[in-house]
Amino acid sequence: MMRSGIFNMYPLLETDVYKTVHHAQYPEGMSYLTSYFIPRKSRTDEDFLIMFGLQYYIKNYLIDDWNKNFFELPFEEAIQSYKFSMNYLLGTRFADTKRFKALHELGYLPLRIRAIPEGTMVPIRVPMIEITNTHPGFAWLVNYIETSLQSTLWHIMSAANVGYKLRQIVHKWYGKTVCNAPERGAMCDFSMRGQEGVESAKASSAAFLISFNKTATISSFLFLCKYYNANPKTACTGLASTEHSVMCSNYAVDGDEKTMILRLLKDIYPKDNFTMVSDSYDYWNLVCNILREPDVKQAIMEHKGFIGIRGDSGDPVDIVAGKLNPDPHGEADLGTVEVLWNIFGGTINEKGYKVLDSHIRAVYGDGITAERAEEIYRRLESKGFAANNVILGMGAYSMQSVNGKDPLTRDTYGIAVKSTHCIVDDNEYPIFKDPKTDNHEMKKSPKGLCFVYKNEDGKLTYTDNHTVDEFLEIPYENAMHTVFRNGELCLSYNLDEIRETLHGGHFDD
């Protein structure tokens, strides 16, 4: 054995242990298998799942990973980590590699993947992705990749739903209170450190960015450029910002927060927008008193950009928009936006709402759930303030849940890949499951080939139980398009197209 590579995580290992034995369990003579990726049930108030991430999975795993770490390697090197793992996980006799030898000699992945266009809101229960083999000797490969497909896509798609839901809240309140300010910059992703890992962080942030354009996750920018041909000028932007280590280390030296504020404004960022975490010690003293000091106020008003006053603790709604029953003698109860207005003033827009002076903004960078965002905007509007006075940040708590309570999992939208059609000895058979113990709630699967199309109302729907010939004769346009075939990407989408699809041409509004 070539022991130097036995610990390499090659693509043959990116599946469940039990998947490695299924090739021997399928019906003898089975030449083709078709499976569908389907969101079976929503555990949220949304009845759709946004199609996003498949192009990344295809480029990164089915093309780059399989080529580099299987097809382009000598066969014995390509399988050594697989053989080593199976010897210990299942036993020597399960380390058979005959089928992989045939695949290696073929030289490409004999699969065809058809899918709904990325950026589409797909109704729950409607198939999103179809996978079938293109060579009769490799039906086993269809569900061999199922595990890596699902583990890669469920969180990306769920995060896309989170971003879209928040964008709709922004759209509502910007539409009511804001003039000539883009919705796409209203929220920023700060969730990287709280995600499941680096891949999850960059992928979920990229999903968030099909609805917004601000992130602190650098790798999501490269993700969109590499896998979705994004224009680097319009993909996303970040914000220069301080953190507590910066603010507190400066305070440790001279014991004065004011010194650092003036340094930021005059020396470090005299011409740049930036945000400043402001709650290291006494948030309301900084907002209500230090910002009022004549030299600080003058420095802010002479600054060639804006400073974002960022809260990072306490109730986000109260901190940004003020309490429902404020103490008439306590200015802090008014909330950051109103206090900043009292200090720096601003203008009244054409819709009659107050907009802070362009040199100052309120920022809150964590814990902004959909419910809290809604309440922040509602309270601001009730006090006569436009929604664009604040930039809201999405931390991991927010990005890991659609409703701000239940964490995202594969079961949030009941995602599964199920086989529905096979060909055995040239005969077609529909495949399905229908557990009585499930009471038809979620686990009943479609059967036969599935045809996805738009009905008369323009809504995606599908019919199932089709044979190959019936499928070809259906008098509707197939909503699924071939995106991958025999190791090659057949159709690609860029970020602008995906945003156009999801937001109906209004992403830049």
N, C-alpha and C positions, 0 to 999 in steps of 0.2 A: 504493500500500500504506500502511496505517496503521502506520507503523514503531514507534510508541510501545509497541505490545503484541506485537511479534514474538518477544520472548524470554519471554513468559509460558508456563508449563508447563500448558497446558490439557489436559483429559482425552483429546482426540484424539491426543495425543503419548505417552500412558501405555501404550505397546505396543511391540512389536518393529518395526523398519523393514519387515521382510518381511510382517508382518501387513497392512500397508496396501495390498498388491497382491492379497491372496487373494480379494477380492470378484470379481475377474475370472477367477479360476482354478477356482472351484467349478463343478460341472456346470450347464449352462444349464437354466433352469427350476427350480432348487432353491428351494423356498419355506420349508422348515423344516430346522433342524439341532439335534441334541441332543448335548451333551457332558457328561462326568462328571469330577469332581475325585476322584482315587483315590490312596491311598498304596499303591504297588505292591510294595514290598519293604522290610523292616526290616534295617538294618545294625547293630542293637543286639540286646539280649536281650529286647526288648519286641515283642510281636506285635500292637500296637494303636497308634493315633494318636488323641489327644484332640481332639474337635471343638470349636474355639474360635476366635473372631476374625471369623467371617463377618458377624455383625451390625455390627461396627465397619466392615468393608470396605463393606458396603451403605450404611450411614448416611453415612460420610465420603466415599466415592468415588462410588458409583452414584447417590446422592441429592444430597448437598451439592455435590460437585465438578461433577457433570454439570449440575445446575441452575444454579449460580452462574456457571460458566465455559463454558457452551455454550447451554443452552436460554434462559436469561434475558439473553443478550447478543445484540446485532444480529448477524446471520449473518456478515457480512464481518469483524467483529471476532473472532467465535468461531473462525474458520478461519485467520486471518492467520498465526499462529505455525506452524500445520500446513503451509500453503502455502510459507512461507519455508523450513521445514526440508526438505520434500520436494524443493524446487527444487535444493537443494544436495546432499542425500543420494542421490537417485535420478535427478533430472533433471526438467525442466519438465513433461514429459508425464505424470509420475506424481503431479503435484500436483492431479489431478482431485478435485473436491469435490461431484460431483453427488449421490452417495449421502448425504453429510452434509447437503446441502440438504434432501433428502427427510426425513431424520431430524429436522432442526431444525423443519421445518414440521409434522411429526407432534407434536412438543412433549413427548415423554417417551421413556424407554428401553423399547422393546417387548420386554422379556425377562421370563421367569418363572424363578425360582430355587427349587428344592426342596432341602431339606437335612435331615440327621440333627440332632436337637436338640443344642444346644450343651451341653458338659459330658459328652457321651457318649464312652466309649472304643470307637472303631470298629476292628474287626479289619482287619489288613493285607489288601489286595486288595478290600475292600468299598467300593463307591462312597459318598462322603460328601456330595457336592453335585452336583445336576443343573441344567444350564442349557439353556434352549431359547428360541427367539424366539416371540413371540405374534402377530406380524404378518408376512405372507408376503414382504414386501419387504426384510426385514432379517435373513435367515439369516446373513449375513456378520458380524453384530454379536456372535454367540455366542462365537466364538473371538477376536474382536478384544479382548475384555476379559480373555482368558485370562492374558496376561502380568501385568497388574496384580493380578489375583486371586491368582496363584501367588506373586508376589514379596511380596505383603502377608501371605499366610496361612502359608507354609511355616515361617517362623521362630516365629510366634506359637504354632502348634500344637506345634512341636518343644519350645519352652520350656515349654508346658503339660505335656508328658511329663516334662521334667526336674523340674519342681516336684512332680509326682505321685509320681515315683520316690523323691524325697527324703522326701516325706510318708509313704510306706510304711515307710521306715527308721525315721523318728520314731515312727510308729504301733507298730512292733514293740517298740522299746525303752521307750517310754513305757508301753505296755501291761504290760511286765514290771516296771518299776522305779518308776513315778510314780503318785501318788495325787492326784486332784482338781486337776490342772494341765492347761490346754488344749494340745493338740498344735499348734494353728494358729499359736501364737506362738513355736515352737521355732527357726525360722530367719528370717533377714531378707535381703532383696535389696539388695546394695551394688554392682550391676554396671553402673550407667548409664555411667560414664566409659569403660568398655571395650567397649561395644556398637558396632554398625556405624554408628549415628547416633541422633539424637534420637527418630525414630519407632520404630526398632527397640528402643530402650531402654524407652520407655514401654509399648509393646505387649508385649514379652517379660516385663517386670515385672508387667503386668496378668495375663498368663498364669500366672506364678508364683503370683500372689495368688489364683487359684482353689483353691490348695491351702494357702496360708499367709495371714497377715494383717499382716506387717511388711515395710516397704520404705523405702529412702532415696530412691526415685525419685518425686518429687512428682507429675510428670505422669501417672504410672500411676494415682494416686488420681483425678485429674480424668477420665482415660480411662474408668475404670470407672463414674464418676458420669454422664458424658455419654452414653456409648455402651451401657452396661449397666444404667442406672437404679439404680445401687448406692446403698444407704443410707449416707450419709457417716459415720454413727456406727459402722458395722460393716464398712465396706469394707476399711480397713487403718489401721495406725498407723505412726508412725516412732519413732525414738529420738534424743534429744538426744545429741550426741557431740562429742568433741574430734577434732582431726587433728594431724598432726605440725607444721604451721605454727604452730598455737596453742601446743602444748607447747614447741616449740623456741624460739619467740620469747620466751616467758616465761622459759625457762631462760637465754636469751642476756642477759636483763636482770640476773638475780640469781644465776645458776649453781646453783640449788637446785630440784629437782623437787618437793620437799615443799611449797614455798610455793604452787605452783599447785594441788596436790591439796587443800590446806586451803581455798584460795580457791573452788575449785569446790564443795566440800561446804558451806561456810558462807555464802558471799556470792552466788555465781552460781546454784546449784541447791539451796538448802537444803530444798526440799520436792518435788524432782522426781527421777524416775529419769533416769540418764544413763550413758553409757559413756565410758571414758577410754582412749585409745590409750596404751600403757604401755611400749613398746619403743624409744623415741626414742634411748636411750643404753644402759642396762643393765636389761633387763626383770627379770631375777631379783633384782637388787638392790632394785628397786622393790617387787616382790611379797614377797620373803622378809624384807627389812629395813625399808624405808621404811614399808610398811603396818603393821609391828609397833610402830613408835614410838608411845608412849602417847598423844600428842596426836592423831596421825592415826587410830589405832584408835578413840579416843573420838569423834572427829568422824564417823567412819563409823557407829558404833553409835548416835549421836544423830541422824543424818541421817534425814529424813522420807521417804526413797525408797531406791532401791538404786543403788549404783555398780557398773558393769560393768567389770571389769579386762580390757582388750582387748589381746591379742597380735596382732601384724601381721607377724611374720617368724619364720623357723625352721620346723621341721616341725610343722604344726598338731596332729597327733595327740600328739606328745611334749609340746608346749607345754601343751595342755589337759589331757590324761589321764595324762601321765607315760610314762617309758620302760619298755620290757618288762623290761630288766635294770638297774634303777637302782643307782647307786652308793650304798651304805649311808651314806656320809658326805656325800653331795651332795643337799641338800633340793630343789634345782631339778629333779632327776630324777624327783621324785614327781609333777610336773605342777601346773598352776595350781589345779585344783579341790581337790586334797589339801592343798596348802600353805595355801589360804584356809581350809579346814576346821581345820587345825592352829592357825590364828590366831584365827578368828572363831567356830568351832564351828557348831552348827546343831541339827537335830532328826533323829529317825529316823521315817520315815513308816510307815504301816500295812503296807506290803509289806516292811519291814525294811531300807530303803535310806536312806542318809544324804542329807540336804538341807541345803545351806548356810543360815546365818542370812539372813533376808530382806533384810538391808541390803547384801548383796554377791553378785555373780554373776561367773562367768567368761564371756568373750566372745571369739570368734575370727572375724575379719571377712573372710577371703579364702582362696581355694584349697580350699574344702571340697567335695571331690567326694563322690559317693555312697560310694565305697570308704573314704574318710577319715572320713566321718560314721559309717559302720558301725563302724569300728575305734575311734573316739573313744568311742562309746556302749558298745562291748563292753569296752574297758579300764576305763571308769568302773564298769560293772556288776560286773566281776571284783573291783574294789576296794571294792565295797559302796556306790557312789554312784549316786543316781538321775540319769536322763538330763536332768532339767530344771535341773540345776546350771549348764548352759551354754547360751548362745544362739549359734548358728552363723550366720555370714554368708556369703552367696553372692556372690562377686565375679564378674567377667566370665569368668574361666577356668572357673568352675563352671557358670555359666549358658549357656556356649557349647558344652557337651558333655554328652551323656547319661552317658558312661562316664568322663569326666575325662581322656580321651586324644584321641579323634577329634573334631574340630570339627563343629558342626552345619552341615549344608548342606541344600539341597533334596533331595539324594540320600540323606540319612540314612534317610528313609522312602520314598524312590523316588516322590516326589509328582509327579503329572502330570495334565493335563487332556486327555482324549482324546474325539474325536467318535465316536459309535457308531451313529447313526441319522439318516437324512435322508429328506425327501420331495421328489421331483422329478417334476414334471408329474403330481401326485396319486398317484404310486406310491411305496411305502415301500421303502427299501433299508437293510439292515444295513451298518454300516461297522466295519472292524476292521483291526488290523495284527498280524502274526505273523512277525517276522523269524527266518529259520532260523539266522542267525548269533548270535542271542541264546539259542539252546538252550532256549527256553520259560522262561527264568529270570525275566524281569521284564517285558519289553516287549510281550508278547502282551496285547492289550487285549480287553475284553468287546466284544460286538457287539449291535446292536439296542438296544431300550429295556431298561433294567435296573430290576428290582423288588427293593427292599431290605426285608427283614422279619425278625422274630425267629422262630427255629425253636422246636421243642418244648422245648429246653433254655434258651430265653431268650436265645440268642446271635444277634447280627446276622449275617445271611447274605444272599445275593442270587441271583437267576436272571436270565439275560440272553436276548438274541435274541428279544425280544417285539416284536410290532407294536402299534399304538395300540389296536386292539380287544382283543387278547389281554391287554394291560396292564390294561385296565379290568375284565377278568373274573377276575383272579387272586383267589382266595378267602382272602387274608390282609390284615391291616392294613398299609398302606404306612408304613414307618418314616420316610420322608422327608415333610416338611411344606412347604407353600408359604410362603416367608418374604419373597419379593419378587415383585411383578408390576406391570408397566407404570409403573415409576418410584416405586412406593410400597412401604413396609415393611408386610407383611401379618401378621407374627407376630414378637413380640419376647420375649427372655428377660432377666430381671434377674440380677444377680450371685448373689443368694441361691438362685435356682432352679438356676443352673449348678453352684454348690457342692453343692447337694442332690443333683443328678443324679450328679456325679462321685464324691462320697463317701458315697452311700447314706444321706443324712440325718445323717451324723456329723461334718460339718465343724467344729462348735463343740466337739467332744470335746477 
